[in-house]
Each structure stands twice: as C-alpha cells, then as structure tokens.
Amino acid sequence: MADIVKVKKAFNLFSSNLGKELQIATLESLTGWKKSTINTYFNKKWKGQILTRERPGVFKVVMDAKMNFDNFFDLHTQVDKGVR
C-alpha cells in the first residue's frame, strides 16, 4: 500500500502548484521517492489527470482544483476501496 505520508506530501505539493511547472527533483526531495517511483506513478496513475510532462525532468500540475486528498489517495492504493 502507498505510504500515506509521502502521498499526502505529494498531494499538498500539487495542490499548492496548480497550473505550475515542477521539477522531478523537487518531488523526489519532498517525498523521498526515487525518480523511478515517480516515473511509475506518472505513467500509471498521474499522466493527464494530475501531471503532464513538459520536458525531461519537468512536469506541469494539471490536477483538478476540486480534487481532495481521499480521491488522490485512491489513485495510489492497489486495494479496492470497499475492502479498505
């Protein structure tokens, strides 16, 4: 299961940077995730819904301003919400 503390840090970073560009290094240092983990989340969970890739190492936050943490966290868990 996703580390809720790291997911919360990512959500807060994205929420406070809606419409702005973010360096992958910023996300790495804030969450403690490795670059490979961030790229996996981007490709499997965030692409188009949370972030877009602007250029290598740089993402743009496109997350809906109405998204709350519970919805964001649901993207990260592999366990069906009804089972949790």
Gaussian input, Z-matrix of N, CA and C with variables (Angstrom, degrees):
# hf/3-21g

backbone

0 1
 N
 C     1     B1
 C     2     B2     1     A1
 N     3     B3     2     A2     1     D1
 C     4     B4     3     A3     2     D2
 C     5     B5     4     A4     3     D3
 N     6     B6     5     A5     4     D4
 C     7     B7     6     A6     5     D5
 C     8     B8     7     A7     6     D6
 N     9     B9     8     A8     7     D7
 C    10    B10     9     A9     8     D8
 C    11    B11    10    A10     9     D9
 N    12    B12    11    A11    10    D10
 C    13    B13    12    A12    11    D11
 C    14    B14    13    A13    12    D12
 N    15    B15    14    A14    13    D13
 C    16    B16    15    A15    14    D14
 C    17    B17    16    A16    15    D15
 N    18    B18    17    A17    16    D16
 C    19    B19    18    A18    17    D17
 C    20    B20    19    A19    18    D18
 N    21    B21    20    A20    19    D19
 C    22    B22    21    A21    20    D20
 C    23    B23    22    A22    21    D21
 N    24    B24    23    A23    22    D22
 C    25    B25    24    A24    23    D23
 C    26    B26    25    A25    24    D24
 N    27    B27    26    A26    25    D25
 C    28    B28    27    A27    26    D26
 C    29    B29    28    A28    27    D27
 N    30    B30    29    A29    28    D28
 C    31    B31    30    A30    29    D29
 C    32    B32    31    A31    30    D30
 N    33    B33    32    A32    31    D31
 C    34    B34    33    A33    32    D32
 C    35    B35    34    A34    33    D33
 N    36    B36    35    A35    34    D34
 C    37    B37    36    A36    35    D35
 C    38    B38    37    A37    36    D36
 N    39    B39    38    A38    37    D37
 C    40    B40    39    A39    38    D38
 C    41    B41    40    A40    39    D39
 N    42    B42    41    A41    40    D40
 C    43    B43    42    A42    41    D41
 C    44    B44    43    A43    42    D42
 N    45    B45    44    A44    43    D43
 C    46    B46    45    A45    44    D44
 C    47    B47    46    A46    45    D45
 N    48    B48    47    A47    46    D46
 C    49    B49    48    A48    47    D47
 C    50    B50    49    A49    48    D48
 N    51    B51    50    A50    49    D49
 C    52    B52    51    A51    50    D50
 C    53    B53    52    A52    51    D51
 N    54    B54    53    A53    52    D52
 C    55    B55    54    A54    53    D53
 C    56    B56    55    A55    54    D54
 N    57    B57    56    A56    55    D55
 C    58    B58    57    A57    56    D56
 C    59    B59    58    A58    57    D57
 N    60    B60    59    A59    58    D58
 C    61    B61    60    A60    59    D59
 C    62    B62    61    A61    60    D60
 N    63    B63    62    A62    61    D61
 C    64    B64    63    A63    62    D62
 C    65    B65    64    A64    63    D63
 N    66    B66    65    A65    64    D64
 C    67    B67    66    A66    65    D65
 C    68    B68    67    A67    66    D66
 N    69    B69    68    A68    67    D67
 C    70    B70    69    A69    68    D68
 C    71    B71    70    A70    69    D69
 N    72    B72    71    A71    70    D70
 C    73    B73    72    A72    71    D71
 C    74    B74    73    A73    72    D72
 N    75    B75    74    A74    73    D73
 C    76    B76    75    A75    74    D74
 C    77    B77    76    A76    75    D75
 N    78    B78    77    A77    76    D76
 C    79    B79    78    A78    77    D77
 C    80    B80    79    A79    78    D78
 N    81    B81    80    A80    79    D79
 C    82    B82    81    A81    80    D80
 C    83    B83    82    A82    81    D81
 N    84    B84    83    A83    82    D82
 C    85    B85    84    A84    83    D83
 C    86    B86    85    A85    84    D84
 N    87    B87    86    A86    85    D85
 C    88    B88    87    A87    86    D86
 C    89    B89    88    A88    87    D87
 N    90    B90    89    A89    88    D88
 C    91    B91    90    A90    89    D89
 C    92    B92    91    A91    90    D90
 N    93    B93    92    A92    91    D91
 C    94    B94    93    A93    92    D92
 C    95    B95    94    A94    93    D93
 N    96    B96    95    A95    94    D94
 C    97    B97    96    A96    95    D95
 C    98    B98    97    A97    96    D96
 N    99    B99    98    A98    97    D97
 C   100   B100    99    A99    98    D98
 C   101   B101   100   A100    99    D99
 N   102   B102   101   A101   100   D100
 C   103   B103   102   A102   101   D101
 C   104   B104   103   A103   102   D102
 N   105   B105   104   A104   103   D103
 C   106   B106   105   A105   104   D104
 C   107   B107   106   A106   105   D105
 N   108   B108   107   A107   106   D106
 C   109   B109   108   A108   107   D107
 C   110   B110   109   A109   108   D108
 N   111   B111   110   A110   109   D109
 C   112   B112   111   A111   110   D110
 C   113   B113   112   A112   111   D111
 N   114   B114   113   A113   112   D112
 C   115   B115   114   A114   113   D113
 C   116   B116   115   A115   114   D114
 N   117   B117   116   A116   115   D115
 C   118   B118   117   A117   116   D116
 C   119   B119   118   A118   117   D117
 N   120   B120   119   A119   118   D118
 C   121   B121   120   A120   119   D119
 C   122   B122   121   A121   120   D120
 N   123   B123   122   A122   121   D121
 C   124   B124   123   A123   122   D122
 C   125   B125   124   A124   123   D123
 N   126   B126   125   A125   124   D124
 C   127   B127   126   A126   125   D125
 C   128   B128   127   A127   126   D126
 N   129   B129   128   A128   127   D127
 C   130   B130   129   A129   128   D128
 C   131   B131   130   A130   129   D129
 N   132   B132   131   A131   130   D130
 C   133   B133   132   A132   131   D131
 C   134   B134   133   A133   132   D132
 N   135   B135   134   A134   133   D133
 C   136   B136   135   A135   134   D134
 C   137   B137   136   A136   135   D135
 N   138   B138   137   A137   136   D136
 C   139   B139   138   A138   137   D137
 C   140   B140   139   A139   138   D138
 N   141   B141   140   A140   139   D139
 C   142   B142   141   A141   140   D140
 C   143   B143   142   A142   141   D141
 N   144   B144   143   A143   142   D142
 C   145   B145   144   A144   143   D143
 C   146   B146   145   A145   144   D144
 N   147   B147   146   A146   145   D145
 C   148   B148   147   A147   146   D146
 C   149   B149   148   A148   147   D147
 N   150   B150   149   A149   148   D148
 C   151   B151   150   A150   149   D149
 C   152   B152   151   A151   150   D150
 N   153   B153   152   A152   151   D151
 C   154   B154   153   A153   152   D152
 C   155   B155   154   A154   153   D153
 N   156   B156   155   A155   154   D154
 C   157   B157   156   A156   155   D155
 C   158   B158   157   A157   156   D156
 N   159   B159   158   A158   157   D157
 C   160   B160   159   A159   158   D158
 C   161   B161   160   A160   159   D159
 N   162   B162   161   A161   160   D160
 C   163   B163   162   A162   161   D161
 C   164   B164   163   A163   162   D162
 N   165   B165   164   A164   163   D163
 C   166   B166   165   A165   164   D164
 C   167   B167   166   A166   165   D165
 N   168   B168   167   A167   166   D166
 C   169   B169   168   A168   167   D167
 C   170   B170   169   A169   168   D168
 N   171   B171   170   A170   169   D169
 C   172   B172   171   A171   170   D170
 C   173   B173   172   A172   171   D171
 N   174   B174   173   A173   172   D172
 C   175   B175   174   A174   173   D173
 C   176   B176   175   A175   174   D174
 N   177   B177   176   A176   175   D175
 C   178   B178   177   A177   176   D176
 C   179   B179   178   A178   177   D177
 N   180   B180   179   A179   178   D178
 C   181   B181   180   A180   179   D179
 C   182   B182   181   A181   180   D180
 N   183   B183   182   A182   181   D181
 C   184   B184   183   A183   182   D182
 C   185   B185   184   A184   183   D183
 N   186   B186   185   A185   184   D184
 C   187   B187   186   A186   185   D185
 C   188   B188   187   A187   186   D186
 N   189   B189   188   A188   187   D187
 C   190   B190   189   A189   188   D188
 C   191   B191   190   A190   189   D189
 N   192   B192   191   A191   190   D190
 C   193   B193   192   A192   191   D191
 C   194   B194   193   A193   192   D192
 N   195   B195   194   A194   193   D193
 C   196   B196   195   A195   194   D194
 C   197   B197   196   A196   195   D195
 N   198   B198   197   A197   196   D196
 C   199   B199   198   A198   197   D197
 C   200   B200   199   A199   198   D198
 N   201   B201   200   A200   199   D199
 C   202   B202   201   A201   200   D200
 C   203   B203   202   A202   201   D201
 N   204   B204   203   A203   202   D202
 C   205   B205   204   A204   203   D203
 C   206   B206   205   A205   204   D204
 N   207   B207   206   A206   205   D205
 C   208   B208   207   A207   206   D206
 C   209   B209   208   A208   207   D207
 N   210   B210   209   A209   208   D208
 C   211   B211   210   A210   209   D209
 C   212   B212   211   A211   210   D210
 N   213   B213   212   A212   211   D211
 C   214   B214   213   A213   212   D212
 C   215   B215   214   A214   213   D213
 N   216   B216   215   A215   214   D214
 C   217   B217   216   A216   215   D215
 C   218   B218   217   A217   216   D216
 N   219   B219   218   A218   217   D217
 C   220   B220   219   A219   218   D218
 C   221   B221   220   A220   219   D219
 N   222   B222   221   A221   220   D220
 C   223   B223   222   A222   221   D221
 C   224   B224   223   A223   222   D222
 N   225   B225   224   A224   223   D223
 C   226   B226   225   A225   224   D224
 C   227   B227   226   A226   225   D225
 N   228   B228   227   A227   226   D226
 C   229   B229   228   A228   227   D227
 C   230   B230   229   A229   228   D228
 N   231   B231   230   A230   229   D229
 C   232   B232   231   A231   230   D230
 C   233   B233   232   A232   231   D231
 N   234   B234   233   A233   232   D232
 C   235   B235   234   A234   233   D233
 C   236   B236   235   A235   234   D234
 N   237   B237   236   A236   235   D235
 C   238   B238   237   A237   236   D236
 C   239   B239   238   A238   237   D237
 N   240   B240   239   A239   238   D238
 C   241   B241   240   A240   239   D239
 C   242   B242   241   A241   240   D240
 N   243   B243   242   A242   241   D241
 C   244   B244   243   A243   242   D242
 C   245   B245   244   A244   243   D243
 N   246   B246   245   A245   244   D244
 C   247   B247   246   A246   245   D245
 C   248   B248   247   A247   246   D246
 N   249   B249   248   A248   247   D247
 C   250   B250   249   A249   248   D248
 C   251   B251   250   A250   249   D249

   B1=1.4626
   B2=1.5263
   B3=1.2814
   B4=1.4610
   B5=1.5239
   B6=1.3229
   B7=1.4629
   B8=1.5266
   B9=1.3313
   B10=1.4709
   B11=1.5307
   B12=1.3278
   B13=1.4705
   B14=1.5295
   B15=1.3273
   B16=1.4659
   B17=1.5259
   B18=1.3196
   B19=1.4683
   B20=1.5271
   B21=1.3268
   B22=1.4708
   B23=1.5312
   B24=1.3359
   B25=1.4696
   B26=1.5259
   B27=1.3335
   B28=1.4669
   B29=1.5248
   B30=1.3320
   B31=1.4654
   B32=1.5302
   B33=1.3188
   B34=1.4689
   B35=1.5270
   B36=1.3317
   B37=1.4647
   B38=1.5271
   B39=1.3176
   B40=1.4619
   B41=1.5311
   B42=1.3192
   B43=1.4721
   B44=1.5190
   B45=1.3170
   B46=1.4651
   B47=1.5289
   B48=1.3309
   B49=1.4652
   B50=1.5263
   B51=1.3222
   B52=1.4640
   B53=1.5266
   B54=1.3324
   B55=1.4590
   B56=1.5146
   B57=1.3216
   B58=1.4663
   B59=1.5240
   B60=1.3257
   B61=1.4588
   B62=1.5210
   B63=1.3402
   B64=1.4610
   B65=1.5209
   B66=1.3054
   B67=1.4558
   B68=1.5200
   B69=1.3266
   B70=1.4549
   B71=1.5301
   B72=1.3341
   B73=1.4685
   B74=1.5275
   B75=1.3224
   B76=1.4689
   B77=1.5193
   B78=1.3103
   B79=1.4610
   B80=1.5288
   B81=1.3312
   B82=1.4696
   B83=1.5211
   B84=1.3201
   B85=1.4689
   B86=1.5229
   B87=1.3151
   B88=1.4625
   B89=1.5289
   B90=1.3280
   B91=1.4670
   B92=1.5225
   B93=1.3273
   B94=1.4610
   B95=1.5201
   B96=1.3477
   B97=1.4579
   B98=1.5190
   B99=1.3222
   B100=1.4562
   B101=1.5317
   B102=1.3202
   B103=1.4643
   B104=1.5304
   B105=1.3285
   B106=1.4681
   B107=1.5307
   B108=1.3282
   B109=1.4677
   B110=1.5231
   B111=1.3170
   B112=1.4653
   B113=1.5276
   B114=1.3209
   B115=1.4664
   B116=1.5248
   B117=1.3361
   B118=1.4639
   B119=1.5211
   B120=1.3411
   B121=1.4679
   B122=1.5255
   B123=1.3299
   B124=1.4593
   B125=1.5295
   B126=1.3227
   B127=1.4665
   B128=1.5204
   B129=1.3323
   B130=1.4672
   B131=1.5249
   B132=1.3332
   B133=1.4636
   B134=1.5292
   B135=1.3183
   B136=1.4639
   B137=1.5218
   B138=1.3133
   B139=1.4668
   B140=1.5246
   B141=1.3161
   B142=1.4569
   B143=1.5168
   B144=1.3250
   B145=1.4639
   B146=1.5318
   B147=1.3257
   B148=1.4604
   B149=1.5291
   B150=1.3266
   B151=1.4651
   B152=1.5226
   B153=1.3287
   B154=1.4590
   B155=1.5246
   B156=1.3207
   B157=1.4675
   B158=1.5263
   B159=1.3084
   B160=1.4669
   B161=1.5230
   B162=1.3209
   B163=1.4623
   B164=1.5270
   B165=1.3152
   B166=1.4659
   B167=1.5381
   B168=1.3191
   B169=1.4627
   B170=1.5124
   B171=1.3478
   B172=1.4661
   B173=1.5337
   B174=1.3313
   B175=1.4588
   B176=1.5216
   B177=1.3238
   B178=1.4599
   B179=1.5214
   B180=1.3299
   B181=1.4609
   B182=1.5260
   B183=1.3361
   B184=1.4637
   B185=1.5344
   B186=1.3116
   B187=1.4622
   B188=1.5226
   B189=1.3162
   B190=1.4604
   B191=1.5289
   B192=1.3096
   B193=1.4688
   B194=1.5252
   B195=1.3183
   B196=1.4648
   B197=1.5295
   B198=1.3323
   B199=1.4620
   B200=1.5242
   B201=1.3226
   B202=1.4651
   B203=1.5225
   B204=1.3308
   B205=1.4566
   B206=1.5243
   B207=1.3087
   B208=1.4687
   B209=1.5297
   B210=1.3241
   B211=1.4653
   B212=1.5238
   B213=1.3254
   B214=1.4623
   B215=1.5259
   B216=1.3243
   B217=1.4633
   B218=1.5253
   B219=1.3179
   B220=1.4675
   B221=1.5296
   B222=1.3243
   B223=1.4640
   B224=1.5264
   B225=1.3263
   B226=1.4609
   B227=1.5117
   B228=1.2872
   B229=1.4546
   B230=1.5196
   B231=1.3133
   B232=1.4583
   B233=1.5227
   B234=1.3288
   B235=1.4593
   B236=1.5194
   B237=1.3127
   B238=1.4583
   B239=1.5259
   B240=1.3125
   B241=1.4637
   B242=1.5336
   B243=1.3126
   B244=1.4574
   B245=1.5195
   B246=1.3230
   B247=1.4641
   B248=1.5196
   B249=1.3351
   B250=1.4722
   B251=1.4958
   A1=108.79
   A2=116.27
   A3=121.79
   A4=110.69
   A5=115.91
   A6=121.27
   A7=107.73
   A8=116.15
   A9=121.45
   A10=112.60
   A11=117.48
   A12=120.22
   A13=110.09
   A14=116.53
   A15=120.42
   A16=111.20
   A17=115.61
   A18=119.96
   A19=109.84
   A20=117.06
   A21=121.64
   A22=110.41
   A23=116.86
   A24=120.34
   A25=110.94
   A26=116.23
   A27=119.94
   A28=110.49
   A29=116.63
   A30=120.57
   A31=110.98
   A32=116.87
   A33=120.42
   A34=111.50
   A35=116.70
   A36=120.37
   A37=110.40
   A38=116.67
   A39=120.25
   A40=111.20
   A41=116.84
   A42=121.25
   A43=112.24
   A44=115.90
   A45=119.43
   A46=112.53
   A47=116.83
   A48=120.39
   A49=112.62
   A50=117.21
   A51=120.92
   A52=110.47
   A53=115.80
   A54=121.29
   A55=114.94
   A56=117.27
   A57=121.30
   A58=110.89
   A59=114.74
   A60=121.06
   A61=109.99
   A62=115.32
   A63=122.32
   A64=109.41
   A65=115.97
   A66=121.38
   A67=108.79
   A68=117.07
   A69=120.34
   A70=110.11
   A71=117.37
   A72=121.51
   A73=111.53
   A74=117.53
   A75=121.41
   A76=109.94
   A77=116.49
   A78=121.44
   A79=110.76
   A80=116.32
   A81=121.08
   A82=111.44
   A83=116.34
   A84=119.84
   A85=112.16
   A86=117.53
   A87=120.65
   A88=112.20
   A89=116.62
   A90=120.11
   A91=113.84
   A92=116.52
   A93=119.56
   A94=112.90
   A95=116.97
   A96=120.33
   A97=109.68
   A98=116.52
   A99=121.51
   A100=108.58
   A101=114.70
   A102=119.99
   A103=110.85
   A104=117.01
   A105=120.25
   A106=111.47
   A107=117.10
   A108=121.31
   A109=110.17
   A110=116.44
   A111=121.21
   A112=110.14
   A113=116.77
   A114=119.75
   A115=111.46
   A116=117.06
   A117=120.36
   A118=110.44
   A119=117.12
   A120=119.85
   A121=110.58
   A122=116.53
   A123=119.41
   A124=110.41
   A125=116.37
   A126=120.40
   A127=113.88
   A128=117.45
   A129=120.27
   A130=114.63
   A131=117.78
   A132=119.63
   A133=114.59
   A134=117.17
   A135=120.77
   A136=115.32
   A137=118.05
   A138=123.10
   A139=111.86
   A140=115.72
   A141=122.11
   A142=114.81
   A143=116.94
   A144=120.97
   A145=112.02
   A146=116.37
   A147=121.80
   A148=110.38
   A149=115.85
   A150=121.86
   A151=110.95
   A152=115.22
   A153=121.83
   A154=106.47
   A155=116.43
   A156=120.07
   A157=107.74
   A158=116.26
   A159=121.47
   A160=110.93
   A161=115.95
   A162=124.00
   A163=106.11
   A164=118.39
   A165=119.01
   A166=112.23
   A167=115.18
   A168=120.89
   A169=115.64
   A170=117.05
   A171=120.44
   A172=109.72
   A173=114.75
   A174=122.14
   A175=109.59
   A176=115.96
   A177=121.67
   A178=107.38
   A179=116.61
   A180=121.49
   A181=108.73
   A182=116.00
   A183=122.01
   A184=110.89
   A185=116.15
   A186=122.11
   A187=110.21
   A188=116.34
   A189=122.19
   A190=108.89
   A191=116.91
   A192=121.85
   A193=112.09
   A194=117.01
   A195=120.87
   A196=112.86
   A197=117.37
   A198=119.39
   A199=109.63
   A200=115.54
   A201=119.16
   A202=109.41
   A203=115.65
   A204=119.48
   A205=112.16
   A206=118.19
   A207=120.22
   A208=111.16
   A209=116.74
   A210=120.18
   A211=111.16
   A212=115.73
   A213=120.55
   A214=110.19
   A215=116.57
   A216=120.75
   A217=111.15
   A218=116.67
   A219=120.55
   A220=111.96
   A221=117.54
   A222=120.62
   A223=111.59
   A224=116.65
   A225=121.69
   A226=114.83
   A227=117.78
   A228=119.37
   A229=110.79
   A230=115.47
   A231=120.72
   A232=110.46
   A233=116.10
   A234=121.59
   A235=108.59
   A236=117.12
   A237=121.91
   A238=109.78
   A239=116.34
   A240=121.85
   A241=112.11
   A242=118.27
   A243=121.82
   A244=113.18
   A245=117.04
   A246=121.94
   A247=111.12
   A248=116.89
   A249=120.42
   A250=111.69
   D1=147.98
   D2=-179.12
   D3=-62.53
   D4=142.25
   D5=176.67
   D6=-70.96
   D7=111.05
   D8=-172.79
   D9=-60.34
   D10=-33.16
   D11=-179.73
   D12=-66.46
   D13=-44.11
   D14=179.69
   D15=-67.67
   D16=-39.53
   D17=178.73
   D18=-64.19
   D19=-40.49
   D20=178.29
   D21=-62.89
   D22=-41.49
   D23=178.11
   D24=-62.38
   D25=-42.74
   D26=178.45
   D27=-63.63
   D28=-45.25
   D29=179.42
   D30=-59.00
   D31=-46.18
   D32=-179.91
   D33=-62.78
   D34=-39.84
   D35=177.71
   D36=-63.18
   D37=-46.42
   D38=-179.88
   D39=-65.18
   D40=-42.80
   D41=-179.41
   D42=-60.59
   D43=-36.83
   D44=-177.36
   D45=-86.77
   D46=-0.67
   D47=-179.27
   D48=-129.40
   D49=31.45
   D50=-179.93
   D51=-56.14
   D52=129.28
   D53=178.87
   D54=79.68
   D55=0.16
   D56=-177.63
   D57=-107.22
   D58=163.61
   D59=176.04
   D60=-87.56
   D61=146.33
   D62=177.46
   D63=-130.91
   D64=139.02
   D65=172.94
   D66=-79.20
   D67=140.18
   D68=176.59
   D69=-59.88
   D70=-32.15
   D71=179.21
   D72=-62.63
   D73=-33.97
   D74=177.46
   D75=-64.54
   D76=-45.08
   D77=178.92
   D78=-65.27
   D79=-39.47
   D80=176.93
   D81=-59.61
   D82=-51.08
   D83=-175.53
   D84=-69.19
   D85=-34.43
   D86=-178.74
   D87=-72.61
   D88=-42.93
   D89=-174.22
   D90=-94.33
   D91=-25.90
   D92=-174.04
   D93=85.85
   D94=1.50
   D95=176.58
   D96=-73.42
   D97=147.05
   D98=174.01
   D99=-76.06
   D100=159.19
   D101=179.30
   D102=-56.54
   D103=-38.15
   D104=-179.91
   D105=-64.55
   D106=-36.69
   D107=177.64
   D108=-65.89
   D109=-44.65
   D110=179.27
   D111=-61.81
   D112=-43.31
   D113=178.92
   D114=-64.26
   D115=-36.57
   D116=176.57
   D117=-64.79
   D118=-47.67
   D119=177.08
   D120=-58.87
   D121=-42.62
   D122=179.79
   D123=-58.93
   D124=-51.31
   D125=-175.43
   D126=-69.09
   D127=-34.18
   D128=-174.70
   D129=-99.63
   D130=-23.10
   D131=-171.74
   D132=-126.64
   D133=-40.78
   D134=-168.26
   D135=-98.49
   D136=-25.97
   D137=-170.69
   D138=-51.97
   D139=117.81
   D140=177.13
   D141=83.80
   D142=-27.69
   D143=-178.35
   D144=-97.15
   D145=-34.54
   D146=-178.12
   D147=-116.54
   D148=-45.72
   D149=-176.66
   D150=-135.23
   D151=156.77
   D152=165.78
   D153=-124.82
   D154=151.06
   D155=178.47
   D156=-88.77
   D157=119.90
   D158=179.80
   D159=-85.59
   D160=-42.07
   D161=177.99
   D162=-165.74
   D163=170.29
   D164=-177.87
   D165=-53.34
   D166=126.23
   D167=177.76
   D168=81.83
   D169=1.38
   D170=-177.56
   D171=-132.45
   D172=127.05
   D173=176.91
   D174=-114.09
   D175=157.59
   D176=171.01
   D177=-114.57
   D178=134.32
   D179=-179.63
   D180=-81.31
   D181=117.57
   D182=179.84
   D183=-119.11
   D184=13.64
   D185=-179.25
   D186=-59.15
   D187=139.41
   D188=176.90
   D189=-62.96
   D190=131.21
   D191=-179.12
   D192=-60.95
   D193=-20.92
   D194=-179.61
   D195=-85.33
   D196=-7.66
   D197=-179.18
   D198=-65.83
   D199=133.33
   D200=177.08
   D201=-105.39
   D202=173.41
   D203=-175.76
   D204=-63.21
   D205=-38.28
   D206=-179.21
   D207=-59.72
   D208=-43.87
   D209=177.86
   D210=-65.14
   D211=-41.59
   D212=178.96
   D213=-63.47
   D214=-44.59
   D215=-179.75
   D216=-62.38
   D217=-36.85
   D218=178.59
   D219=-58.96
   D220=-29.13
   D221=176.67
   D222=-65.61
   D223=-26.29
   D224=-172.00
   D225=-94.77
   D226=-16.98
   D227=-176.58
   D228=-91.99
   D229=145.38
   D230=176.43
   D231=-96.87
   D232=-4.08
   D233=-178.56
   D234=-92.83
   D235=130.87
   D236=178.65
   D237=-58.03
   D238=135.82
   D239=-176.91
   D240=-54.61
   D241=-35.07
   D242=179.61
   D243=-67.38
   D244=-21.74
   D245=-179.41
   D246=-88.27
   D247=-26.56
   D248=-177.33
   D249=-71.95

